[in-house]
Amino acid sequence: MSVTKERKQELIGEYGRGNTDSGSPEVQISILTARIAEMTGHMQVHNKDYSSRRGLLRMVSRRRRLLDYVKRKNPQLYLDLLRRLDIRK
């Protein structure tokens, strides 16, 4: 139920500052968004899986903190990320 290596490399290539950049906030946000999408699908099927729900909420909170950081440091990049990842504010 995790993001595959290939998908992660795609996200790093698309959002990273270089091919080996896996630590920048943009890459972390994009990977978390992919994980959240997969977990949301899981939760729609298994709606009583409370442990996974806790993990999903934790990922959403972590993504929110990263987005707040990007918004403070570079507001234009923040708006671009919201648009590219189709995240509602």
TORKOL-4160 file (C-alpha; in steps of 0.2 Angstrom, whole numbers, padded with zeros to 4 digits, m for minus):
89
<pt num="1" X="0000" Y="0000" Z="0000"/>
<pt num="2" X="0015" Y="0011" Z="m0002"/>
<pt num="3" X="0021" Y="0021" Z="m0017"/>
<pt num="4" X="0032" Y="0011" Z="m0028"/>
<pt num="5" X="0050" Y="0015" Z="m0031"/>
<pt num="6" X="0046" Y="0019" Z="m0049"/>
<pt num="7" X="0032" Y="0031" Z="m0044"/>
<pt num="8" X="0043" Y="0039" Z="m0031"/>
<pt num="9" X="0057" Y="0042" Z="m0044"/>
<pt num="10" X="0044" Y="0049" Z="m0056"/>
<pt num="11" X="0039" Y="0061" Z="m0042"/>
<pt num="12" X="0057" Y="0066" Z="m0038"/>
<pt num="13" X="0061" Y="0069" Z="m0057"/>
<pt num="14" X="0045" Y="0080" Z="m0059"/>
<pt num="15" X="0045" Y="0090" Z="m0043"/>
<pt num="16" X="0064" Y="0089" Z="m0037"/>
<pt num="17" X="0077" Y="0102" Z="m0040"/>
<pt num="18" X="0088" Y="0088" Z="m0047"/>
<pt num="19" X="0087" Y="0069" Z="m0051"/>
<pt num="20" X="0093" Y="0064" Z="m0034"/>
<pt num="21" X="0084" Y="0077" Z="m0024"/>
<pt num="22" X="0072" Y="0068" Z="m0012"/>
<pt num="23" X="0073" Y="0080" Z="0003"/>
<pt num="24" X="0066" Y="0096" Z="m0003"/>
<pt num="25" X="0049" Y="0101" Z="0003"/>
<pt num="26" X="0041" Y="0100" Z="m0014"/>
<pt num="27" X="0046" Y="0082" Z="m0017"/>
<pt num="28" X="0041" Y="0077" Z="0001"/>
<pt num="29" X="0024" Y="0085" Z="m0002"/>
<pt num="30" X="0022" Y="0076" Z="m0019"/>
<pt num="31" X="0026" Y="0059" Z="m0011"/>
<pt num="32" X="0014" Y="0062" Z="0003"/>
<pt num="33" X="0000" Y="0067" Z="m0009"/>
<pt num="34" X="0002" Y="0051" Z="m0018"/>
<pt num="35" X="0002" Y="0041" Z="m0002"/>
<pt num="36" X="m0013" Y="0050" Z="0004"/>
<pt num="37" X="m0022" Y="0046" Z="m0012"/>
<pt num="38" X="m0019" Y="0028" Z="m0010"/>
<pt num="39" X="m0024" Y="0028" Z="0008"/>
<pt num="40" X="m0040" Y="0037" Z="0004"/>
<pt num="41" X="m0044" Y="0023" Z="m0008"/>
<pt num="42" X="m0041" Y="0010" Z="0005"/>
<pt num="43" X="m0051" Y="0019" Z="0018"/>
<pt num="44" X="m0066" Y="0020" Z="0006"/>
<pt num="45" X="m0066" Y="0001" Z="0005"/>
<pt num="46" X="m0061" Y="m0002" Z="0024"/>
<pt num="47" X="m0070" Y="0011" Z="0033"/>
<pt num="48" X="m0068" Y="0004" Z="0050"/>
<pt num="49" X="m0049" Y="0002" Z="0049"/>
<pt num="50" X="m0045" Y="0015" Z="0063"/>
<pt num="51" X="m0027" Y="0012" Z="0063"/>
<pt num="52" X="m0025" Y="0016" Z="0045"/>
<pt num="53" X="m0036" Y="0031" Z="0048"/>
<pt num="54" X="m0024" Y="0037" Z="0061"/>
<pt num="55" X="m0010" Y="0035" Z="0049"/>
<pt num="56" X="m0019" Y="0045" Z="0035"/>
<pt num="57" X="m0023" Y="0059" Z="0047"/>
<pt num="58" X="m0005" Y="0060" Z="0052"/>
<pt num="59" X="0001" Y="0061" Z="0034"/>
<pt num="60" X="m0012" Y="0074" Z="0030"/>
<pt num="61" X="m0005" Y="0084" Z="0045"/>
<pt num="62" X="0013" Y="0082" Z="0040"/>
<pt num="63" X="0009" Y="0088" Z="0022"/>
<pt num="64" X="0000" Y="0103" Z="0029"/>
<pt num="65" X="0015" Y="0108" Z="0040"/>
<pt num="66" X="0026" Y="0106" Z="0025"/>
<pt num="67" X="0014" Y="0117" Z="0014"/>
<pt num="68" X="0014" Y="0130" Z="0028"/>
<pt num="69" X="0033" Y="0130" Z="0027"/>
<pt num="70" X="0034" Y="0132" Z="0009"/>
<pt num="71" X="0020" Y="0146" Z="0010"/>
<pt num="72" X="0031" Y="0156" Z="0022"/>
<pt num="73" X="0047" Y="0154" Z="0012"/>
<pt num="74" X="0041" Y="0155" Z="m0006"/>
<pt num="75" X="0022" Y="0160" Z="m0008"/>
<pt num="76" X="0023" Y="0158" Z="m0027"/>
<pt num="77" X="0030" Y="0140" Z="m0026"/>
<pt num="78" X="0016" Y="0136" Z="m0013"/>
<pt num="79" X="0002" Y="0142" Z="m0026"/>
<pt num="80" X="0011" Y="0132" Z="m0040"/>
<pt num="81" X="0011" Y="0116" Z="m0029"/>
<pt num="82" X="m0007" Y="0118" Z="m0025"/>
<pt num="83" X="m0011" Y="0119" Z="m0043"/>
<pt num="84" X="0000" Y="0105" Z="m0049"/>
<pt num="85" X="m0005" Y="0093" Z="m0036"/>
<pt num="86" X="m0023" Y="0098" Z="m0036"/>
<pt num="87" X="m0024" Y="0101" Z="m0017"/>
<pt num="88" X="m0038" Y="0111" Z="m0011"/>
<pt num="89" X="m0033" Y="0124" Z="0002"/>
